[in-house]
Amino acid sequence: MDVNGEGQDTASERGEVHFLAALVDELMRAMLASGVMTKAQLNEVEQAVAQRVGSPPRAW
């Protein structure tokens, strides 16, 4: 277990974040494939997320 100075299990939390990111990615792909969302809408979602987390957006 990787515990930081505040007693938080950072490795476990990092694993959960990666799992959730993969789950969201699969959901977005399914929504695109089924026609629920367009590429433009997915790009808007990516842009909003990128602004919140401070990373470059992915292109759909």
Secondary structure in CASP SS format (residue, H / E / C, confidence):
PFRMAT SS
TARGET T0000
AUTHOR 0000-0000-0000
METHOD secondary structure of the structure
MODEL  1
M C 1.00
D C 1.00
V E 1.00
N C 1.00
G C 1.00
E C 1.00
G C 1.00
Q C 1.00
D E 1.00
T H 1.00
A H 1.00
S H 1.00
E H 1.00
R H 1.00
G H 1.00
E H 1.00
V H 1.00
H H 1.00
F H 1.00
L H 1.00
A H 1.00
A H 1.00
L H 1.00
V H 1.00
D H 1.00
E H 1.00
L H 1.00
M H 1.00
R H 1.00
A H 1.00
M H 1.00
L H 1.00
A H 1.00
S C 1.00
G C 1.00
V C 1.00
M C 1.00
T C 1.00
K H 1.00
A H 1.00
Q H 1.00
L H 1.00
N H 1.00
E H 1.00
V H 1.00
E H 1.00
Q H 1.00
A H 1.00
V H 1.00
A H 1.00
Q H 1.00
R H 1.00
V H 1.00
G C 1.00
S C 1.00
P C 1.00
P C 1.00
R C 1.00
A C 1.00
W C 1.00
END
